[in-house]
Amino acid sequence: MMETTQNEANTTLPTVRDSTPQTIDGVAFAKLYGEPLFQMPNDLYIPPDALEIFLEAFEGPLDLLLYLIRKQNFNILDIPMAQVTIQYLQYVEQIRERNLELAAEYLLMAAMLIEIKSRMLLPQRKRGQEDDNDPRADLVRRLLEYEQIKLAAQEIDTLPQLGRDFVTPHVFVSQSSAPRWPDVNVVDLQTALAAVIKRAKLTARHVITREELSVREHMSNILRHLQSANFVEFAELFDPARGVPVVIVNFIAMLELAKENLIEITQAEPLAPIYVRLAYIPA
């Protein structure tokens, strides 16, 4: 019985091969239908056009050339034409394979770079002869101007723009042809009456008389006074010399006329003089 157990122990069990690649913590590089994928399937077919390289978008040959110079920290006043031309031609070759019409504009700049490079390879003139200008001078000038315009465009783009950052509200306001006078505040009437009473007290005399005052009579007097003028100032409708009682009765008569819509008490603006006129009655 012991021998049988030892023989079974000596028998080697079949080892299970681990399909997990030698990666850190066995991290899957993709997921297929929610399941982790640790190795590429053997029967996987990838079409030739399935994978494309998306290059950085440039606005033109000058933009690409400026990008190559600034990316490698070249001095724009002393451009190494050999390195820049090689890198430029590599990019043009990539876009030529995909878009020939787009590559035509870049090919023109490539021909200019090659021309500048060939002119720089020519032997220098001897002493005493007039030195030619640097072949890169015109290209450097165009690059500097383009960079200034590009930076200015970026600053302008950061400003708030109508339709992108904010919108203009449109509000319809109905306007009436009839003039609308501001309403007279009660406090303004009280202030005006207090001023008239103050003036009446200055001319008051200690005369004891008994006088019957009629509100209707003062209403008629006010209407008669307003018929001779379009606008009459508030204080002109009072006679402070007749005393405070007459002023108060006259003020009551004015309020009765305003209540019956026979007169209008108007004011052009706040704290402006108060005027009284006959009410407009349409035919």
C-alpha positions as CSV (number, residue, x, y, z in Angstrom):
1,M,0.0,0.0,0.0
2,M,2.9,2.3,0.8
3,E,4.6,1.4,-2.5
4,T,1.5,2.4,-4.5
5,T,1.4,5.8,-2.8
6,Q,5.1,6.4,-3.4
7,N,4.7,5.5,-7.1
8,E,1.8,7.9,-7.5
9,A,3.9,10.6,-5.8
10,N,6.8,10.0,-8.1
11,T,4.5,10.3,-11.2
12,T,4.9,13.8,-12.7
13,L,1.7,15.7,-13.4
14,P,1.3,17.4,-16.8
15,T,2.3,21.1,-16.6
16,V,-0.2,23.7,-17.8
17,R,1.3,26.3,-20.0
18,D,0.6,30.0,-19.0
19,S,-0.5,32.0,-22.0
20,T,0.0,35.3,-20.1
21,P,2.9,37.2,-21.7
22,Q,5.8,38.3,-19.7
23,T,4.4,41.7,-18.8
24,I,4.2,43.6,-15.5
25,D,1.3,42.2,-13.5
26,G,0.0,40.5,-16.6
27,V,-1.8,43.7,-17.9
28,A,-3.9,43.1,-21.0
29,F,-3.1,45.2,-24.0
30,A,-6.7,45.1,-25.3
31,K,-10.3,43.9,-24.5
32,L,-12.4,41.8,-26.9
33,Y,-16.1,41.7,-26.0
34,G,-15.3,42.7,-22.5
35,E,-12.7,40.0,-22.0
36,P,-9.0,40.9,-21.5
37,L,-6.7,40.0,-24.4
38,F,-3.1,39.1,-23.5
39,Q,-1.8,38.0,-26.9
40,M,-2.5,38.7,-30.5
41,P,-4.7,36.1,-32.2
42,N,-2.9,34.1,-34.8
43,D,-5.7,34.3,-37.4
44,L,-6.2,38.1,-37.0
45,Y,-6.3,39.9,-40.4
46,I,-5.4,43.6,-40.5
47,P,-6.2,45.4,-43.8
48,P,-3.5,47.6,-45.2
49,D,-5.5,50.8,-44.8
50,A,-6.7,50.0,-41.3
51,L,-3.9,51.8,-39.6
52,E,-3.1,55.4,-40.6
53,I,-0.6,57.8,-39.1
54,F,-2.2,61.2,-38.4
55,L,0.4,63.9,-38.6
56,E,0.1,67.3,-37.0
57,A,-2.0,69.7,-39.1
58,F,-0.2,72.7,-40.5
59,E,-1.7,75.7,-42.2
60,G,0.9,75.8,-44.9
61,P,4.5,75.4,-45.9
62,L,5.7,78.3,-43.7
63,D,3.8,76.9,-40.7
64,L,5.5,73.5,-41.2
65,L,9.0,75.1,-41.7
66,L,8.5,77.3,-38.6
67,Y,7.4,74.3,-36.6
68,L,10.6,72.3,-37.6
69,I,12.8,75.3,-36.6
70,R,11.2,76.0,-33.3
71,K,10.9,72.4,-32.3
72,Q,14.6,71.9,-32.5
73,N,15.5,75.3,-31.0
74,F,17.3,76.4,-34.2
75,N,18.3,80.0,-34.5
76,I,15.9,81.5,-37.1
77,L,18.6,84.0,-38.2
78,D,21.0,81.2,-38.9
79,I,19.0,78.2,-40.2
80,P,20.9,74.9,-40.8
81,M,19.5,74.4,-44.2
82,A,20.7,70.8,-44.6
83,Q,18.9,69.4,-41.5
84,V,15.7,71.5,-42.1
85,T,15.5,70.5,-45.8
86,I,15.9,66.8,-45.0
87,Q,13.1,66.9,-42.4
88,Y,10.9,69.0,-44.6
89,L,11.2,66.6,-47.5
90,Q,10.4,63.6,-45.3
91,Y,7.1,65.3,-44.3
92,V,6.3,66.2,-47.9
93,E,6.9,62.7,-49.0
94,Q,4.4,61.4,-46.4
95,I,1.6,63.8,-47.5
96,R,2.4,63.3,-51.2
97,E,1.4,59.6,-50.9
98,R,-2.0,60.5,-49.5
99,N,-2.9,63.9,-51.0
100,L,-1.1,65.0,-54.1
101,E,-3.1,68.3,-54.4
102,L,-2.1,69.2,-50.8
103,A,1.5,68.3,-51.5
104,A,1.8,70.6,-54.5
105,E,2.0,73.7,-52.3
106,Y,4.6,72.1,-50.0
107,L,6.7,71.0,-53.0
108,L,7.1,74.6,-54.1
109,M,8.6,75.5,-50.7
110,A,10.8,72.3,-50.9
111,A,12.2,73.5,-54.3
112,M,13.0,76.9,-52.7
113,L,14.8,75.2,-49.8
114,I,16.8,73.1,-52.2
115,E,17.7,76.3,-54.2
116,I,18.9,78.1,-51.0
117,K,20.9,75.1,-50.0
118,S,22.6,74.9,-53.4
119,R,23.4,78.6,-53.4
120,M,25.0,78.2,-50.0
121,L,27.3,75.4,-51.4
122,L,28.7,77.7,-54.1
123,P,32.3,78.9,-53.5
124,Q,32.6,82.3,-51.8
125,R,33.8,85.3,-53.8
126,K,37.3,86.5,-53.5
127,R,38.2,89.6,-51.5
128,G,37.7,92.9,-53.1
129,Q,34.6,91.7,-54.9
130,E,31.1,92.7,-53.7
131,D,29.7,90.1,-51.3
132,D,26.3,88.7,-52.2
133,N,23.4,88.8,-49.7
134,D,22.7,85.7,-47.6
135,P,20.4,83.4,-49.6
136,R,18.4,82.7,-46.5
137,A,17.6,86.4,-45.9
138,D,14.2,86.4,-47.8
139,L,13.1,83.2,-46.2
140,V,14.0,84.4,-42.7
141,R,12.0,87.6,-43.3
142,R,9.0,85.7,-44.4
143,L,9.2,83.4,-41.4
144,L,9.5,86.2,-38.9
145,E,6.5,88.0,-40.5
146,Y,4.4,84.8,-40.5
147,E,5.3,84.2,-36.8
148,Q,4.2,87.7,-35.8
149,I,0.9,87.3,-37.7
150,K,0.3,83.9,-36.1
151,L,0.9,85.1,-32.6
152,A,-1.3,88.1,-33.2
153,A,-4.1,85.8,-34.5
154,Q,-3.8,83.6,-31.4
155,E,-4.1,86.7,-29.2
156,I,-7.2,87.9,-31.1
157,D,-8.7,84.4,-30.8
158,T,-8.5,84.6,-27.0
159,L,-10.8,87.7,-27.1
160,P,-14.5,87.1,-26.6
161,Q,-16.3,86.7,-29.9
162,L,-19.9,87.2,-30.7
163,G,-21.7,83.9,-31.3
164,R,-18.9,81.8,-29.7
165,D,-18.4,83.3,-26.2
166,F,-21.5,85.5,-25.9
167,V,-24.7,86.4,-27.8
168,T,-26.5,89.7,-28.2
169,P,-30.0,89.7,-26.6
170,H,-32.8,91.0,-28.7
171,V,-35.7,92.7,-26.8
172,F,-38.8,94.0,-28.5
173,V,-40.0,97.3,-26.9
174,S,-43.3,98.6,-28.0
175,Q,-43.3,102.4,-28.4
176,S,-46.4,104.5,-28.3
177,S,-46.8,107.7,-30.3
178,A,-48.7,109.4,-27.5
179,P,-46.4,111.3,-25.0
180,R,-46.3,109.9,-21.5
181,W,-45.6,112.3,-18.8
182,P,-44.1,111.0,-15.5
183,D,-46.6,110.6,-12.7
184,V,-46.4,113.2,-9.9
185,N,-45.4,111.8,-6.6
186,V,-47.5,112.6,-3.6
187,V,-44.4,113.8,-1.7
188,D,-43.7,116.3,-4.5
189,L,-47.3,117.7,-4.1
190,Q,-46.8,118.0,-0.4
191,T,-43.5,119.8,-0.8
192,A,-45.0,122.2,-3.3
193,L,-48.0,122.9,-1.1
194,A,-45.7,123.4,1.9
195,A,-43.7,126.0,-0.1
196,V,-46.8,127.9,-1.0
197,I,-48.1,127.8,2.6
198,K,-44.8,129.1,3.8
199,R,-45.0,132.0,1.4
200,A,-48.6,132.7,2.5
201,K,-47.6,132.8,6.2
202,L,-45.0,135.5,5.4
203,T,-47.7,137.8,4.1
204,A,-50.4,136.9,6.7
205,R,-52.0,139.6,8.7
206,H,-53.8,139.2,12.0
207,V,-57.3,140.2,10.6
208,I,-60.2,138.4,12.1
209,T,-62.8,138.0,9.4
210,R,-65.4,135.4,8.5
211,E,-65.3,134.4,4.9
212,E,-67.2,131.7,3.3
213,L,-65.0,129.8,0.9
214,S,-66.5,127.7,-1.9
215,V,-64.6,124.8,-3.4
216,R,-66.8,125.0,-6.6
217,E,-65.9,128.6,-7.0
218,H,-62.2,127.9,-6.8
219,M,-62.6,125.1,-9.2
220,S,-64.2,127.4,-11.7
221,N,-61.4,130.0,-11.2
222,I,-58.8,127.4,-11.8
223,L,-60.4,126.2,-15.0
224,R,-60.8,129.8,-16.2
225,H,-57.1,130.4,-15.5
226,L,-56.0,127.3,-17.4
227,Q,-58.1,128.2,-20.5
228,S,-55.8,131.1,-21.2
229,A,-52.5,129.1,-21.1
230,N,-51.4,125.6,-22.0
231,F,-49.2,125.0,-19.0
232,V,-49.4,126.9,-15.7
233,E,-46.9,126.5,-12.9
234,F,-48.3,125.0,-9.7
235,A,-47.5,128.1,-7.6
236,E,-49.2,130.5,-10.0
237,L,-52.6,129.0,-9.2
238,F,-52.4,130.3,-5.6
239,D,-52.6,133.7,-4.1
240,P,-50.6,133.7,-0.9
241,A,-51.8,137.2,-0.1
242,R,-55.3,136.0,0.7
243,G,-54.1,133.8,3.5
244,V,-53.6,130.1,4.3
245,P,-57.4,129.2,4.3
246,V,-57.8,130.3,0.7
247,V,-54.6,128.4,-0.3
248,I,-55.9,125.2,1.3
249,V,-59.4,125.6,-0.3
250,N,-57.8,126.3,-3.7
251,F,-55.6,123.2,-3.3
252,I,-58.7,121.1,-2.5
253,A,-60.4,122.5,-5.6
254,M,-57.3,121.4,-7.6
255,L,-57.5,117.9,-6.3
256,E,-61.2,117.7,-7.1
257,L,-60.5,118.7,-10.7
258,A,-57.7,116.1,-11.0
259,K,-60.1,113.5,-9.5
260,E,-62.7,114.3,-12.1
261,N,-60.0,114.2,-14.9
262,L,-60.6,117.8,-15.8
263,I,-57.0,118.8,-15.3
264,E,-53.6,117.1,-15.5
265,I,-50.7,117.6,-13.0
266,T,-47.5,116.9,-14.8
267,Q,-43.8,117.0,-14.2
268,A,-41.0,116.7,-16.8
269,E,-38.6,114.9,-14.6
270,P,-38.0,114.2,-10.8
271,L,-37.5,117.3,-8.7
272,A,-38.5,119.5,-11.7
273,P,-41.2,122.2,-11.4
274,I,-44.8,121.0,-11.4
275,Y,-47.2,122.2,-14.1
276,V,-51.0,122.1,-14.4
277,R,-52.9,122.0,-17.6
278,L,-56.4,121.2,-18.9
279,A,-57.0,117.5,-19.5
280,Y,-57.0,116.3,-23.1
281,I,-60.4,115.0,-24.0
282,P,-60.5,113.2,-27.4
283,A,-63.3,114.1,-29.8
